[in-house]
Amino acid sequence: MSEKIAVLGAGSWGSILASVLDENGHDVRLWSYNPKQVEELNTQHTNAHYIKDFTFSPSLVAYSDLASALDNVDAILFVVPTKAIRSVAGQVAEILKAKNLKPELIHASKGIEQKTYKRLSQVLEEEIPAANRQAVTVLSGPSHAEDVARKDITLVTAASTSPDAAKYVQHLFMTPYFRVYTNPDVIGVEIGAALKNIIALGAGALHGLGYGDNAKAALMTRGLAEISRLGTSFGADPMTFIGLSGVGDIIVTATSSNSRNWRAGDELGKGEALDDVINHMGMVIEGLATTKAAYELSRERGVSMPITEAIYQVIYEGKDIRQAISDLMQREGRSEF
């Protein structure tokens, strides 16, 4: 069954997810705020700044006008940066109301809103009235856009409080190389998706400093414990964190140079200044803002997150990375569980 789907956000992940949907025979409208990017996608069928050496199907049409992209859609997929989710959702709400539409909502962004500490599904639910939307489904898991572009085997999760909505998203995306599972734990999936970027920053920093596999395994394992502690304090299912959006996402993000968070950490570990790292990247480094949100949340909720605190101190307080690692290693001994 062909569906009309608007994909909002034409970065690497948004454009490749749009390509997967297009390949599955859906009528896909890829929206970008950048008219030059839209022109490139529609005339050259490339998105060179985000995905190199990849050609999109001519059937995938890009839009710079949001209202046109949303015309008569069955579903909307948000893949914009965390800081833009609320403003874009507000614009979408006005258009849906004017057009009297009630589409399925999906998001594949990974972060926590600053200051409010809201998960992104909460932001969408606040900004878009229930009268103009179906349930919100989160699409998340261990997935680099570059690997999906070359049709590497990829497994992700569609999480929603509505089983029907999760199954709907599952059917939209399933291909022989892109497999989708369902999960009712929206809280756990969103927290795992956001906080793994913190661990990726740390893993990149360890690599930049010259540490080996033992250190990286320690960081990933204890980092997952921190994510699980914070997630379960909000009511998340602990099992979610040993699934695709937990340990799976940490593995792929904290071990690969395809991860911009890992690359940012690597540059920091090599002694680059934070401002220079941000300028070099040319894309949003979600882990930087997520580190601040997670640190503040952990303090507010009384959850022990020493790795997150150490990375926060390095990024926001200028603490020396080696000193932060030394302080972590010399904390008082305790039980693992």
Residue, then its C-alpha position, 0 to 999 in steps of 0.5 A: m500500500s502506497e502512502k503519502i509521507a512528508v520527511l522533514g529534515a534533509g540531513s544525512w539520516g532524513s534523506i536516506l530514510a526518505s530514500v528507503l520509503d521511496e524505494n518501498g513505493h511510497d509518495v515521499r516529499l522531502w522538506s528542507y529549509n535550504p532552497k539550494q539543497v532542495e534544488e540539488l536534490n531535485t535536479q542532480h538527485t544528490n545531497a553531497h554535503y551530507i551523503k557523498d557518492f549517493t544518487f537518489s531516485p528521481s521519484l523522490v521530490a524535495y520541497s522548500d515550502l512546508a505547506s506543499a510538502l504536507d499536502n494530503v499526507d498520511a504520515i509525517l517523519f520528523v528528522v530535524p535537529t533537536k533544537a528545531i523540533r518544537s518550532v517546526a512542529g508548531q508550524v506543522a500544527e498550523i498547517l494541519k489544522a488549516k488543511n484538516l489533516k490527522p496524519e501519523l507522526i514519526h520522529a527519528s531525531k535523537g536528543i533531549e530538549q534543552k531547559t525543559y528536559k522533554r523527550l522529543s515525542q513529548v514536544l511533538e504531542e505538546e505542539i501538535p494537538a491530538a485533533n490533528r495527529q495520530a499517535v507518535t512513533v519513535l524510529s531508533g536504533p543502531s544505524h548510520a546513514e552511510d551504511v543504510a545508503r549502501k544497503d548494509i544490514t540494519l535493524v531498528t525499533a519503532a516504539s509507540t504506546s499504540p501497537d497499531a501505530a508501531k506496526y504501521v511504521q514497521h510496515l512502511f520501512m521494512t526492506p530486505y536490508f532494513r528490518v524494523y521491530t516494535n517496542p511499547d517503551v517510548i521512554g526507554v527508546e528515546i532516552g537510550a537514543a539521546l544519551k548514547n551520543i554522550i558515550a560516543l563523545g567519550a569513546g571518541a575522546l579515548h581514541g584521540l588520547g590513544y587508549g585501547d579497547n579495554a578502556k572503550a569497553a569499560l566506557m561503553t558498559r558503564g555508560l550503558a549502566e548510567i543510561s539505564r539508571l536515568g531511564t528507569s527513574f522515568g519508568a523505562d523498561p530496563m530490558t530496552f537498554i539491552g536492545l537495539s536502542g540501548v546497547g545496539d545504538i551505543i555499539v554503532t555510535a561509540t565505535s565508528s568514525n561515521s558518528r559525528n559525536w565520535r569524531a567530535g570526541d576524537e578531535l577533543g581527545k587530540g587537543e582540538a578546541l571545542d569551538d574548532v571542533i564544532n566549526h569543523m563538523g559542519m553538522v549538528i553534534e547532538g551529544l554536546a547539548t545532550t550532555k548538558a541536559a543529562y547532567e542537569l537531569s541526573r542532578e535533579r533526580g539524584v541519579s549517579m552518572p559519573i561518566t556523564e558528569a566527567i564529560y560535562q566538566v570537560i565540555y562546559e567547565g574546561k576540565d582537562i580530559r586526562q584529569a577527568i579520566s584519572d578522577l573517574m578511575q580513582r573514585e571509591g571502589r563499589s559493587e558493579f550492580 
